[in-house]
C-alpha cells in the first residue's frame, strides 16, 4: 500500500507532463494552421481581387459584344418580322382573292347547274304535258272507237232484229192461210211491232 501511492503519484506526474507536451504540440499545430489559414486567405484575397478585376474586364468586353450582338439580332429580327408581315399580308391578299375567285366560280357553277336543272325540269314538264296530251288524245280516240263500236253493234243488232222480223213476217204471210172463223183483227201495236207478236 505504501508503494502504490508513490507509483500513482509518479504516473500522475508523467501523465500531466505528457498532457502538457501534447497541449504544446496542439497549440503549435493550431498556431501553424492559423498562420497557414491567414496566409492562404491573404493569397486567396489577392487572387480574388485579380480574378474579379479580370472577370470585370472580361464581362465588360463580353457585355459590350453581347449588347452589340443583341442589337444586331433585334434589328435583324425586326426586319425579318417586317418582311414576314409583308409576305403574310401578300399571302392573305392572294388567299382572299383566291377565295373570292373560288366563290365566284362556285356561284357560276351553281347558276349553271340551276339553269340546267330548270331546263331539265321544264323539259320533263313539257314532255309530261305532251305525254298527257297524247294520252288524252289516245284515250279520246279509244273512247270514240268504243262509242263507234257500240253504235255499230247496236246498229247491227237493230238490223238483225229488223231482218229477223222481216223474215218472220214473210214466212208467216207465205205459210199461213187465213181462216174466216178466226179473229183476224190485228192490234194496232202489231202493225208497228210485228216481231213481238210473232214470238
PLY file of the C-alpha trace (Angstrom):
ply
format ascii 1.0
element vertex 199
property float x
property float y
property float z
element edge 198
property int vertex1
property int vertex2
end_header
0.00 0.00 0.00
2.94 2.25 0.75
4.43 1.53 -2.70
1.15 2.07 -4.54
0.80 5.71 -3.59
4.20 6.84 -4.92
3.59 4.84 -8.07
0.27 6.54 -8.64
1.87 9.91 -7.95
4.60 9.18 -10.46
2.01 8.11 -13.03
0.06 11.29 -12.43
3.19 13.40 -12.90
4.11 11.54 -16.08
0.57 11.85 -17.46
0.49 15.55 -16.60
3.83 16.09 -18.35
2.60 14.13 -21.33
-0.59 16.17 -21.40
1.42 19.37 -21.31
3.59 18.15 -24.17
0.51 17.20 -26.16
-1.03 20.57 -25.36
2.11 22.32 -26.57
2.06 20.27 -29.74
-1.61 21.02 -30.27
-1.01 24.71 -29.64
1.91 24.82 -32.06
-0.13 22.94 -34.65
-3.04 25.31 -34.12
-0.76 28.33 -34.48
0.78 26.87 -37.63
-2.67 26.12 -39.00
-3.82 29.61 -38.15
-0.81 31.13 -39.88
-1.40 28.91 -42.87
-5.05 29.93 -42.93
-4.14 33.62 -42.73
-1.57 33.25 -45.49
-3.94 31.28 -47.68
-6.71 33.77 -47.00
-4.41 36.64 -48.00
-3.33 34.81 -51.13
-6.94 33.93 -51.86
-7.94 37.54 -51.37
-5.25 38.70 -53.76
-6.27 36.04 -56.26
-9.91 37.02 -55.81
-9.11 40.67 -56.44
-7.09 39.87 -59.54
-9.72 37.42 -60.72
-12.56 39.87 -60.09
-10.74 42.60 -61.99
-10.08 40.24 -64.88
-13.63 38.95 -64.78
-14.98 42.51 -64.65
-12.92 43.45 -67.69
-13.93 40.29 -69.46
-17.56 40.83 -68.53
-17.39 44.40 -69.80
-16.00 43.16 -73.10
-18.50 40.32 -73.28
-21.34 42.63 -72.29
-20.47 45.17 -74.94
-20.14 42.42 -77.52
-23.38 40.83 -76.33
-25.18 44.17 -76.43
-23.91 44.78 -79.94
-24.90 41.27 -80.97
-28.27 41.66 -79.28
-28.89 44.95 -81.06
-27.93 43.33 -84.34
-30.21 40.39 -83.61
-33.09 42.68 -82.63
-32.60 44.75 -85.77
-32.47 41.66 -87.97
-35.46 40.14 -86.17
-37.43 43.36 -86.61
-36.51 43.43 -90.30
-37.47 39.76 -90.61
-40.77 40.46 -88.88
-41.46 43.34 -91.25
-40.68 41.12 -94.22
-42.81 38.35 -92.72
-45.67 40.79 -92.19
-45.37 41.93 -95.80
-45.30 38.32 -97.02
-48.22 37.41 -94.75
-50.26 40.37 -95.97
-49.48 39.49 -99.58
-50.37 35.85 -98.93
-53.57 36.91 -97.16
-54.48 39.13 -100.08
-53.81 36.28 -102.52
-55.79 33.90 -100.34
-58.72 36.33 -100.18
-58.51 36.79 -103.93
-58.47 33.02 -104.39
-61.45 32.67 -102.05
-63.35 35.37 -103.92
-62.49 33.76 -107.25
-63.50 30.31 -105.99
-66.73 31.71 -104.56
-67.48 33.45 -107.86
-66.68 30.25 -109.75
-68.88 28.28 -107.35
-71.70 30.77 -107.89
-71.28 30.49 -111.66
-71.30 26.70 -111.44
-74.34 26.86 -109.17
-76.08 29.14 -111.64
-75.21 26.78 -114.49
-76.43 23.78 -112.50
-79.60 25.65 -111.54
-80.24 26.67 -115.15
-79.57 23.12 -116.33
-81.88 21.78 -113.63
-84.57 24.30 -114.57
-84.15 23.42 -118.25
-84.34 19.73 -117.41
-87.37 20.33 -115.22
-89.03 22.34 -117.98
-88.19 19.61 -120.47
-89.62 17.00 -118.13
-92.74 19.07 -117.54
-93.10 19.69 -121.28
-92.59 16.02 -122.08
-95.02 15.03 -119.33
-97.57 17.54 -120.61
-97.03 16.27 -124.17
-97.40 12.70 -122.93
-100.58 13.65 -121.10
-101.90 15.33 -124.25
-101.03 12.26 -126.30
-102.60 10.06 -123.65
-105.70 12.25 -123.69
-105.79 12.04 -127.49
-105.34 8.27 -127.37
-107.97 7.99 -124.65
-110.38 10.17 -126.62
-109.67 8.18 -129.78
-110.16 4.93 -127.89
-113.38 6.28 -126.38
-114.55 7.35 -129.82
-113.71 3.91 -131.17
-115.58 2.29 -128.29
-118.58 4.53 -128.91
-118.36 3.77 -132.63
-118.15 0.06 -131.86
-121.15 0.35 -129.55
-123.08 2.27 -132.19
-122.09 -0.26 -134.85
-123.02 -3.17 -132.60
-126.32 -1.51 -131.72
-127.00 -0.77 -135.37
-126.05 -4.34 -136.28
-128.34 -5.72 -133.57
-131.12 -3.46 -134.78
-130.56 -4.61 -138.35
-130.56 -8.23 -137.20
-133.80 -7.66 -135.33
-135.33 -5.95 -138.34
-134.11 -8.69 -140.68
-135.44 -11.36 -138.34
-138.76 -9.56 -138.07
-138.98 -9.12 -141.81
-138.16 -12.76 -142.47
-140.68 -13.86 -139.85
-143.39 -11.70 -141.39
-142.58 -13.02 -144.85
-142.72 -16.66 -143.72
-145.94 -16.01 -141.90
-147.52 -14.50 -144.97
-146.43 -17.43 -147.11
-147.26 -20.31 -144.77
-150.41 -19.08 -143.05
-153.84 -19.37 -144.68
-156.48 -17.08 -143.31
-159.34 -18.80 -141.55
-162.62 -16.98 -141.73
-163.65 -18.38 -138.39
-160.59 -16.95 -136.59
-160.42 -13.47 -135.31
-158.16 -11.79 -137.80
-158.15 -8.42 -136.17
-154.58 -7.26 -135.76
-153.87 -4.98 -132.87
-152.57 -1.54 -133.62
-149.23 -2.30 -131.93
-148.79 -5.36 -134.17
-148.84 -3.14 -137.20
-145.77 -1.29 -135.95
-144.02 -4.07 -133.98
-144.95 -7.32 -135.74
-141.92 -9.25 -134.42
-143.28 -9.08 -130.86
-146.41 -10.96 -131.90
-144.50 -13.50 -133.93
-142.89 -14.80 -130.80
0 1
1 2
2 3
3 4
4 5
5 6
6 7
7 8
8 9
9 10
10 11
11 12
12 13
13 14
14 15
15 16
16 17
17 18
18 19
19 20
20 21
21 22
22 23
23 24
24 25
25 26
26 27
27 28
28 29
29 30
30 31
31 32
32 33
33 34
34 35
35 36
36 37
37 38
38 39
39 40
40 41
41 42
42 43
43 44
44 45
45 46
46 47
47 48
48 49
49 50
50 51
51 52
52 53
53 54
54 55
55 56
56 57
57 58
58 59
59 60
60 61
61 62
62 63
63 64
64 65
65 66
66 67
67 68
68 69
69 70
70 71
71 72
72 73
73 74
74 75
75 76
76 77
77 78
78 79
79 80
80 81
81 82
82 83
83 84
84 85
85 86
86 87
87 88
88 89
89 90
90 91
91 92
92 93
93 94
94 95
95 96
96 97
97 98
98 99
99 100
100 101
101 102
102 103
103 104
104 105
105 106
106 107
107 108
108 109
109 110
110 111
111 112
112 113
113 114
114 115
115 116
116 117
117 118
118 119
119 120
120 121
121 122
122 123
123 124
124 125
125 126
126 127
127 128
128 129
129 130
130 131
131 132
132 133
133 134
134 135
135 136
136 137
137 138
138 139
139 140
140 141
141 142
142 143
143 144
144 145
145 146
146 147
147 148
148 149
149 150
150 151
151 152
152 153
153 154
154 155
155 156
156 157
157 158
158 159
159 160
160 161
161 162
162 163
163 164
164 165
165 166
166 167
167 168
168 169
169 170
170 171
171 172
172 173
173 174
174 175
175 176
176 177
177 178
178 179
179 180
180 181
181 182
182 183
183 184
184 185
185 186
186 187
187 188
188 189
189 190
190 191
191 192
192 193
193 194
194 195
195 196
196 197
197 198
